[in-house]
């Protein structure tokens, strides 16, 4: 697969949009516009992906569709258009390239194993028609082999990776791709090719509560969130861990689908981090570096998609109690912070990052359920699900991954709740049956006496579940499980 900037000139080229649904600072679009006299654009609702999704009310599909509508309008305003198809991408992209008589197909790299297999299949099909496939970096700042140890190997620990990443950072790396400079090369596809964006129903899906939740898809939605976060970024390091506070950027879904630019995001964070009071920006920049770190881990070690990064933990004998797993999924664990977090993801498709760590630790270390079960659940529920980042996060919490939390460090869900939701505001929002309890009571309501529970109309076992496990006992069992494996 060739780099995006090949240096060759083409009469016609096709840009294949995937997880990069914007018309600005877009590497593949820039390279195509710089190299071809006529540039066509396409997006494929890939049946290989969509047909495997179990829930027709999938917020991700609605988010993508709305973002594609916005992208199509933006490209039309620039003088082009977006060809939109519902097909198998491995068939449709070569077909479109041949129909358009394109000399090259440009795309931005994807690092997931299935995506790399798809792209290799497309490249082979294009080669048979003497069409080039040019893929380059866009969704991360550094990819593949750009950040290596002094011995030339991929990093497996974040802190030295972060140091090397920052040392390599230059203005050139963060410079945007000026699409507008060459937009006259955008071409309207021949009659009958462009078409309209398919309805959700024709894709096999239905509307969700996406808009009711205030999630605004597309470039405009991303720009609005980014503008708001810029005003709050200085306090990010102080507020990011508290789920009841407006602390996170909330840009994860836009970074996932490329409706914001990672270069613009990192450039702003880096510049602000150098100013007085820039600690919050530096902390957020570190979060963006984690994205790169996990992307290169997945690229160099694709086995992590279904296996432990640390082989010694591959065969951990988890009991995998299905009833306990169901209680976790359905927010019936009896631990308020865990149940509030699971209700958040189930009703909104989003979960606060601190809570992701808490619920992951609870599933693996308290309920002794294989981390892969939880990772798969997140894959279905999260609107911002990204294989590299979420797999890395799950393996970190499960102590099976690179740079992982040591197995003997186990989150206590009660102390985590007391520390990061001290007033119980987040719990009250998602577990209103506990709203009558005081801040000192809401984190472990089972500790109230029967008389107190009755007086507050919060009887454990009737109004709210009893804990499915005793954390102290579960902690000892988890330590034993890991020690036996070691």
Secondary structure, DSSP 8 states (H G I E B T S, - for coil): -B-S-----EEEEEEEESS---SSS-HHHHHHHHHEEEEEEEEEEEHHHHTT-S-SS-HHHHHHHHHHHHHHHHHHHTT---EEEEE-HHHHHHHHHHHTT-SEEEEE---SHHHHHHHHHHHHHHHHTT-EEEEE--SSSS-TTSSB-TTS-B--SHHHHHHHHHHH--HHHH----GGGGGGGB----TTTS-----HHHHT----STTTTT---HHHHHHHHHHHHHHHGGGHHHHTT-TTSS-S---HHHHHHTSS-HHHHHHHHHHHHTSTTTHHHHHHHHHHHHHHHHHHHHHH-GGGGTS-SSGGGTT------HHHHHHHHTT-SS-HHHHHHHHHHHHHS---HHHHHHHHHIIIIIS---HHHHHHHHHHH-TT--HHHHHHHHHHHHT-STT---TT----HHHHHHHHSTT-HHHHHH-GGGTTS-TTTTTSGGGS-HHHHHHTT--BTTTB---SS-HHHHHHHHHHHHHHH-
